[in-house]
């Protein structure tokens, strides 16, 4: 595994400010060419092993190949959700109690049409604009260019009071980036995959997160075999859902679900903490 560079506080603040104002930010040189090749090799093997075909609808893409639930299929992807340069940005947009919503690949093939403009949180039935509930990332395993289908974004649209109409067209800009870069955006940002007008593939990994108090897009606890999750480091276990949000949400009989992986599962609930604080105040 290549060494990861920690982000400085100043860099982190700059990325968070760009997401606050524009709805997205770009982090360059997150991983090298060898790592990109390793991810691509694993994806190509999975496409064969799992007999993955092209998308069955316009949204997923009729010339696009997607592999879902990557954490269940290859260890090489386990480093992505906890990357030291990217996770702090996500935690800054959401909070440290965030969860992995989904981890999948998107391989846009030649001839693919542009995806409809959408927001990743538009299925959540709440008034807009709202605090960030989803924060998603796209890891470029190949160069992303406007001709080959770079993600298109409507700058500043995360502050809109409504979701985009899938039947309409919107002015957007391409998120062009070099291989090894990662695009991070607020889940309310209007965006969509671009059209691939070249003879080359455009491959990215969609590493998506959500707030710890809403349902994940992919059911991580049922989708990833427990014996696989047991080998995860503690932070990755927390991110897939073996954790408790704000000392209450997600517990099992007042225990952290971590006990299902062989951990202690000790939990001081929010009410236990409040009671302890009150007793300390009285004394």
PyMOL commands that set and color helices and strands:
alter all, ss='L'
color gray80, all
select helices_A, chain A and resi 9-22+33-49+70-72+75-79+87-93+157-159+220-223+226-229+234-240+257-261+270-282
alter helices_A, ss='H'
color red, helices_A
select strands_A, chain A and resi 24-27+64-67+99-108+134-140+152-153+173-174+182-186+191-192+202-210
alter strands_A, ss='S'
color yellow, strands_A
deselect
rebuild
show_as cartoon
